[in-house]
Amino acid sequence: MTALNLHWGLPILQGMALGVGAMVLHEAAHVFVALALGIDVKRVGLGWKGIYTVRDPGPPGKNLLVSLAGPLTNLVLILSWHWWPTFGLANMCVGVVNLLPIEGSDGMRMLRCWHQMHEKKLPVL
């Protein structure tokens, strides 16, 4: 009788763990910038789409900066690619997907904030 060989599963588990790590850093950046700008963070949770933050939106300029903080963190962490390719790839995926203007994404939120600021001729801060 031979043992079940599951060596192929380790890279999958590693990738999933690093993806969750990239999402945690992404949301931590949102929380940090929101608190730094005086925006109330109500909770951080885990749902079927991943980790999320519930916060007051604040004025459009501040909302734009808070929305940009998560993807920008992931895009900066892509630089880890040289030392840790899987972590760099996880951050690239999380950062790029969140920049897309899809309903509920940071990209859509940034686009709406930019539109509001442009319509009302508001400054960023």
N, C-alpha and C positions, 0 to 999 in steps of 0.2 A: 504494500500500500504506500503510495507517495503522498507527501504533504502538499497541501494547497499552496501554490507559489503566488504571493501577492506583492512581489517586489515592484510591479508596475504601478501600484497604487500610491506609493510614497511620493512621487512627484506631483500627483494630483492633490493629495492632502497638503503638501507643502505649498502648492500654488493657491489652494483655497485659504489656507491660514495667512499667507502673505496678502491675499486680496482683502481679507477681513482687516488685517493690520493697516492696509492702505486706506480702507474706509474709516477706520477709527481715527487715523491721523487727519483725514479729510474733515470729519465732523468736529474733531477737536479744534481745528483751525477756525471753523465757523463759530464755535462757542467762544473761543478766545477773542476773536475780532469783535463779535457782538458785545461781549462784556466790556471790552476796551472802549467801544463806542457808546456805552451806556444803554444798550438794547437789552431788554429783559429776556432771558432764556428760560422757558418754562419747563422743558424736559428734553432728554435725549432717550431715544428708544430703538427698538429693533422690530422691524416689520417684514413682510414678505418680500419687499424690494431692497431690504438691507437696513443699515443704521440711518436714523433720521434725527433731526433736531426740530423742536417746536419752539418758536420764538416770536416776539412781537416784530412786525416788519420794520418799524421805524420809518423815517423819511426816505424817499427814493435813493438819495445819495448814499446814505449809510447802508441801506438794504443792498445796494449794488456792491459796496465794499465787502459786506459780510458774505454775500453770494459768491463773490470772486475768490474769497479766502480759501475755500476748500479745494477747488480745482487748481488754483495757483500753487498750493502746498504740494499737491500731487505732481504737478508739472516740474516743480523744483526737485522733488524726490526722484524724478526720472534720472537725475544725475548719478544716482546710486547704481545705475546700470553697469558701470565699469567694475564695481566691486561685488555687486549682487544682482545679476541679470534678472532673476525671477522677481525680485522686489521692484526693480525698475520697471519691468513689464506690467506688474500689478498696478503700480502708480500711473503708468501711461494709460492703461485701460480705464481706471476709475476717473482720472482727470479728464480725458478726452470725452468719454461718454457723458460726464456731467456738464461739459461745455456745450453739448448739442442742445438746440432749442426744442426740446421735447417737453411736453406737459409734465410739470412737477420737478423738472431738473433745474439746476443752478443756471444753466444757459438760458432757459426760458425766463427765469426770474430776472436775470441781468438784462435781457432784452426788454422786458416790461419796464424795469426801472429806468433804463436808458430812454425809452420812449416817453415815460412820464416826465423825466427831467428835461428832455428836449421840448416837449409840448409847453411846459410851464417855465422854461428857461431857468431851471434851478441849478445851483452850484452842487458839487459833489458833497461837500460837508456843510 
